[in-house]
Amino acid sequence: MNLFELTCNQFTERFRKQYGKGACHAESLYRSFYADVGFDPASLPCFAASPQSRQAVVTQFSHRVPEVIDRQSRDGVTKLALALSDGRVVETVVIPMANHATVCVSSQVGCRMGCRFCETGGMGLIRNLTAAEIVAQVFMVKVVLGIVARNVVFMGMGEPLDNFDAVVQAIRVLEDQRGLNIAKRRITLSTAGLVEGIRSLAALDWPHLKLAVSLNAADDVVRRSLMPVAGRHTMAALKQELQTFPMARGNVLLMEYVLIKGVNDDPAHAARLALFLKELPPVRLNLIPCNPRSSASYAPPSATDMDRFHQRLINDGIFVRMRKSKGADIQGACGQLGGRQAKGVGKR
């Protein structure tokens, strides 16, 4: 029984059926597990009078914290390379904020979206992560490393909506107040714009969850040249889905736009982008200079061109921020994760 893949209520029900014990035992075990990396179920007082149950729990209880095989830090940003049970490696990034940290988690080993500017996209999809493997990344940061982590962003390796069931279950586990206690309003899911996945996510009616869409173009032709997935998900279809996406009061849609020199960075692109965004619910647009990857010719625009693009959007009434890439020096910034396996050293 693996607590990384279960909410407290789910664990309590399984615990009752398997051991004949109630919520008191189960909740005590669950809370203790998520509070201490050295947790030993045999030491809990609630099992003191029941050595038989204690032994059963010790025997059948299992969890695996991924092994940190590499750790790089620069300017406060830390990138962890974590070995999974099959030897595959995923990368998790810890981004410092004012008084806490944001954990950027991976949802797949590799990615099938094939975005031209993304290191992970060049790997192809190797496999999906389980809900337990996703949750374990946050556990590693928050419990094992003892970092005050308040936010989680699904912006690491992989397309979260391409691994829908595992990601949804991971979010349920992450937000459990008796465990890691990361509220949905502090969780952001980033997608390349999978229309069916956005529709399925909307059907869950989680208005506090933040949705980020990697847009990167103002028309279908440019978007398809950068993101092959856009060949089956037009901007018109994407817009239609986003217009009805449930959002709590005060929440906004997040749009990510990677600026690439000579591809999507001229004022005409900015004007078309503004028209697209104005037909959506409240939007906050993040402009991200293209980060170098190991085998691509894309480059960021000049500072002058980025400023001009930025100002044109402001003049058109768009809430836009120029986001500084953190972690680029350690290949931990947007679009850079996965280089370890891309170079053939992921499987041990």
Buried (B, 14 or more C-beta within 10 A) or exposed (E): BBBBBBBBBBBBBEBBEEBEBEBEBBBBBBBBBBEEEEBEBEEBEBBEEBEEBBEBBEEEBEBEBBEBBBEBBEEEBBBBBBBBEEEBBBBBBBBBEEEEBBBBBBBBBBBBBBBBBBBBBBBEBBBBBBBBBBBBBBBBBBBBBEBEBBBBBBBBBBBBBBBBEBBBBBBBBBBBEBBBEBBBBBBBBBBBBBBEBBBBBBEEEBBBBBBBBBBBBBBBEBBBEBBBBBEEBBBEBBBEBBEEBBBEEEBBBBBBBBBBBEBBBBEEBBBBBBEBBEEBEEBBBBBBBBBBBEEBEBBBBEEEBBEBBBEBBEEBEBEBEBBEBBBBEBBBBBBBBBBBBBEEEBEE
